[in-house]
């Protein structure tokens, strides 16, 4: 016996699969708080200025000191003949050495490096002014060049001294009583000129200038790493310091 077909309403209770609904999102958006840029402590800037002032004073102090000494030894001069070179001139046994140089055709010591000696004081002043001015006005990208004039000071003296020693030993009078082949006196340690043994060494003035140059190097490293690298204006700093280092007050950038 067959059953009668079911009415459509009989299927009302049949559950069909419904499309899944996305769960309601509950995300909280957090504002990212950027650390506030703070100006570099003023004491760091003055530390750099203090180191630079000490270096300038050291370089200036080297001007009046002896820089290099040359000593000649021979049997007739058991205690040696001494010649001391500085930025103010040549001192020591100059007369006796000039008499000996006359026999081999060398020029008198008083004529050696006369131009450099005449302008030496101005040169020292220029180095001091450059170091201090560059400290105040060089920017983050160019600040490393502050060391250039300080290092050029002692290195330049050595190169100039070597040039004049070479020139003196290679431009002798060909009509001199004693003819020697061209030579360059040693600037460091032992050497020999004819029958004379020589010894040369740097003196206080040179080492004081080296200390002054090292102080500039230290001050420049502190300036670049502890001041310029953390300055709030570092992004806008190029060849020239926008804060004049210590003259103007540093301001945090807008939005920092």
Phi, psi and omega in degrees: 000121184272146180273151180289147180299145182282146177286157182300331180293341179291342181264005183297332184274359179281125182270130177257153179291126178262153179294133181295142178264139179293136179294149181290128182275141178229063180272141177248122181272121181259136176282130179280120181266114179281141177298137182285129178289132180243143179298152177295134178307135185297332182295331178294319179296317180289334174297316178298315180298320179296318178296320179293321178296321178295321179293319179296318178296322179294315179298318179296323180294334181290342185300319185269003183260155174290140185256322186212146180233136175238131180236132179249132180241137175206163181305322181282352177231072185297332179267357177083159173250130187249137174231123183245126180254141177213184180280353179253356179143188180250131180232176180109213181278056187294317182299312181296319181292323177297322178297318178293319179297331181299325183290334180254005173084020178275152181288161179289147184295330183292342180266352182284131176053039182295324180293315179298319180294325181294324183255011184300316181298319178295324178296317178296317178298321180296317178300315181298316181294318180298314181300314184288318180294319179294327177298320184280327192242349178287140181276183182298323183281338184247358185298335181295341181279000177299330183288343188301306182295327181292318178287327180293337183297298179289325179293319178298322178299315181297316180295319179294320179296316179297319179301314182288327175295318178296315181297319181295324182275353181237009178228044181282155180295120181293346180260015180292159182295324181241127180259126176238147173295157181303145182208163174233115180303142179294138176266341179229127173076206188275150175204185180212135174231107184060235180271000182264135168269141183237156174216132182229145180201149176288152181243192189304317183303316179296313182292326176296318178296323178296318177299317177300318178295320179294324176297321177296319178299313180298314180298322180293320177297315178298317180300313184288321187267324185260347181241294186298320182291339181247004181292140180292344179258014186298329180294329181263358185274126179240246182282336183238140179289119183290343180260001188050030176063291181236355184286313180259152179281139180281136180240137176297148179290157180297134179085001180282000000 
